[in-house]
């Protein structure tokens, strides 16, 4: 009898060896993953901290000059941090609305047959390697920008942000589409039965209901923008100054690490500073994550009337 | 909504169904329905699953429009106007014909916002007017006393029976003339069911109610008229007291006495 069996005896049924093999496999795989994450964090901190012997934390974070090859090196990362933030913000401002519009179109407006065509196409766009986007930025967008606005260089923040925005669209659009499709039919029916139009139903019922899903989709897109390296390296221009206009070249943390890591002696101050840049990137993405969790929590706190 | 009705309008049946056929693609779902629902009555539709009673209900506020391939022939007259005439404003129609669904489906918003949803759609922005509508609708749905202190909490956090009463409040907040109910108590426990039945009896003083139910006792308890559907046909329609005591059709008698269905 089931309830009289001692703990630990084997059974092919519930709680038996099959369950235990599965549980232990899952446990060990996730343990390994957490360990690897821990080691990454450990080495990032370990390799970045020695830079504080050469300079101060405030000089690192708020210094305006990034001349790491000089002696002594100037290791002010403020322009790099600002570049990263500016590009993240600008590309999100371009990419997220477009993604959302596409998701609303495929999930709510397009007839089923058109959706079945557009959605795989959209997902296919997501497979384009970022270096192709970077190439596009260099040979197509940059010359056009340069001619059209008579700029000194077409490789600038607007160029990189536009490309990054476009790179977001497949993944954010596709995930937001899923979130919209997951809104139960009953809610739409209720809205229509109250005399709402399709647009009113989308705006007042479907979008708010899908908000958590849309938010986490957007988060993925924003993270991708923050962490993207290749497009930055190829199309952002690479000047370590704080951008003052849309058409200023920028040098985000990611492309700085990629461009300079191969050129610097292991163990130098510059080397440790680049690890520190990686740590800052990690903290930025962490902050974005926490912020979005906060927004999400706030979204559930309801506005409404008092009597 | 229509305060300028003449006396003769008021004598008309509220919902007249004339030669109504419904097709889903090649399938014929409803076969030449003809009957009238008088104003201020509760009409119950009974019949085995798949007999077309819910499909009929959805003809009355044109919710079948959303089903690809759905096609309607014949006429449904609400207050004498054919709702399938060309150029009919479906949005306006749905404001006059409210609906409560089988599964409670409150929006994931506050209780207040759920009820205020309809009035807001019609452009009511005045705070006091909205407050008043929310209060009277929740009172009308016998929910006010239970939620008046937590109007800003999520409507989806209520119990099943409360959620369904919230949906009723939401539906009557737009002051419809006809209220459609598609098995509104099938997902609820007996206590919640009896509260909603009580509510339906109260509601008919203000609305004409059309209700689909699988529960024969429920139909007998709350309705003035009963329609028995079978395979898309209206087998019998008449005063509930007669249908349940001396049905004319053998099939009606078999169904209500539980010999099939």
Boltz contact constraints between the chains, C-beta under 6 A:
constraints:
  - contact:
      token1: [A, 186]
      token2: [B, 103]
      max_distance: 6.0
  - contact:
      token1: [A, 186]
      token2: [B, 105]
      max_distance: 6.0
  - contact:
      token1: [A, 187]
      token2: [B, 105]
      max_distance: 6.0
  - contact:
      token1: [A, 190]
      token2: [B, 105]
      max_distance: 6.0
  - contact:
      token1: [A, 193]
      token2: [B, 94]
      max_distance: 6.0
  - contact:
      token1: [A, 193]
      token2: [B, 99]
      max_distance: 6.0
  - contact:
      token1: [A, 194]
      token2: [B, 118]
      max_distance: 6.0
  - contact:
      token1: [A, 195]
      token2: [B, 91]
      max_distance: 6.0
  - contact:
      token1: [A, 195]
      token2: [B, 94]
      max_distance: 6.0
  - contact:
      token1: [A, 195]
      token2: [B, 95]
      max_distance: 6.0
  - contact:
      token1: [A, 196]
      token2: [B, 121]
      max_distance: 6.0
  - contact:
      token1: [A, 205]
      token2: [B, 107]
      max_distance: 6.0
  - contact:
      token1: [A, 209]
      token2: [B, 108]
      max_distance: 6.0
  - contact:
      token1: [A, 302]
      token2: [B, 110]
      max_distance: 6.0
  - contact:
      token1: [A, 302]
      token2: [B, 152]
      max_distance: 6.0
  - contact:
      token1: [A, 304]
      token2: [B, 110]
      max_distance: 6.0
  - contact:
      token1: [A, 304]
      token2: [B, 112]
      max_distance: 6.0
  - contact:
      token1: [A, 304]
      token2: [B, 113]
      max_distance: 6.0
  - contact:
      token1: [A, 304]
      token2: [B, 152]
      max_distance: 6.0
  - contact:
      token1: [A, 305]
      token2: [B, 112]
      max_distance: 6.0
  - contact:
      token1: [A, 307]
      token2: [B, 131]
      max_distance: 6.0
